[in-house]
Amino acid sequence: MKLIAIILAAGQGTRMRSKLTKVLHPLGGKPMIRYSVENALRISGEKPIVVVGHGAEQVKQLLGDEVRFVEQTPQLGTGHAVLQVLPHLSGEEDLVLIMAADMPLFHYETLKQLVEMQQHHAGPITLVSVGGDDSRGFGRVIRDVQGQVCSVIEEAQATPDELRIREYNTSVYCFSAKWLTANLSRIPLSPKGEYYLTDLVGIAIQDGLSVQALKLTDNSEAIGINTRIHLAEAEAVLRQRINQQWMMAGVTIIDPTTTYIESDVVLGMDTTIHPNTIIRGKTEIGENCCIGPNSVIRDAHIGNRCKVFASVVEKAIMEDDVDIGPFGHLRSGAHLAQGVHMGNFGEVKNSYLGPGSKMGHFSYLGDATLGAKVNVGAGTITCNYDGEKKNHTEIGDCVFLGSDTMLVAPVKIGEGGHTGAGAVVTKDIPDYSLAVGVPARVIRKLEKRGQT
């Protein structure tokens, strides 16, 4: 069986009141259209066809060659959108799956069930319906006395009796490809001057063919996004799904209602997430970690048995057994090796801290390389910017930096070197030497030891 997926993404989305194309608004940390694309790729194994219109260039820039694009100009309804795709079909397709890019909450399993139902269905159409009291503007699914689908009526054209029907068409379909291509041109022009894909249901019934419906058991799948209110509603549903997924996988989430984990995050077993924590992007966190409360993690790699307490970690690496905070900030390029401790109000940017090093509170390290077992005293700062460029600081193994040391880069402190409190280091310090003062000067050699 060959299946092709068509994703409808040409709508203007005026109710979003945004310069950003509607289907590119982020949901769970990524543009909402990506959910449809990922499902389509997974279910068919073929590049889906995305029908674009308003904001076409933005969508093309995002998806690139992951999909095939067809432009719909002008936008004259869903039937007209699919009609634009016909020249791009090979004629070898058995089934066509059609879904909307602004309905990102469909489960892969639901779409797979839809395809399987149509695969074993003698008629040309299987649609997805949903029950409930909120129509969300969907058309009504009309059934005959035997309970068989006989038509779909758009809400704007429904009679008062039809509006009382509580089964709605979600506009997600699986068609027989051969029948679809032969009958798209039969769709009549609606009173609004558009061609509705829903009219194919009536055409099939008129020809004596069967139409069946897969009724959703999880109504949240049918949330379509047309306003910022809908976007927030979908975000809440997705957040709940993600949190439940990780709790079932062995992650403790103390308060799921205040925990935000984006869809591409990976968490290890027996990790605990405390309240008011946000974990975003391509973050990976290992096992037996303690994250939060009040922490923000973005695009970071965190090893096993790490602790992040009331801190921000972005585009940084924490190896195993690292702890930071409270009020620490790891910025882009920070790399804390195994066993590093970073105290209150510390900040690290584009720097490597070697195994077992300790960084005191109220310190800043930027563009620096630290060896193993370095002690960074409270208030230590790398003065890495000279007004034109960033400069590098190199600190050897077992160095002890006294409180309020200023390291004016570029500068190097040799293995086992020490600075006194308040030292302003403007020149390199040799191995196992003590430097004090402003500017710092070496006053004596130190005994070589294996650790600070």
PyMOL commands that set and color helices and strands:
alter all, ss='L'
color gray80, all
select helices_A, chain A and resi 14-16+22-24+33-44+56-66+78-83+86-88+108-119+155-157+160-163+177-186+199-206+219-222+228-248+256-258
alter helices_A, ss='H'
color red, helices_A
select strands_A, chain A and resi 3-9+26-27+30-31+49-52+68-71+95-100+125-131+139-143+149-153+167-176+211-215+252-253+259-261+266-267+272-273+277-280+284-285+290-291+296-298+301-302+307-308+312-314+317-318+323-324+329-330+335-336+341-342+347-349+352-353+358-359+364-366+368-370+375-376+381-383+393-395+400-401+406-408+411-413+418-419+424-425+433-436+441-445
alter strands_A, ss='S'
color yellow, strands_A
deselect
rebuild
show_as cartoon
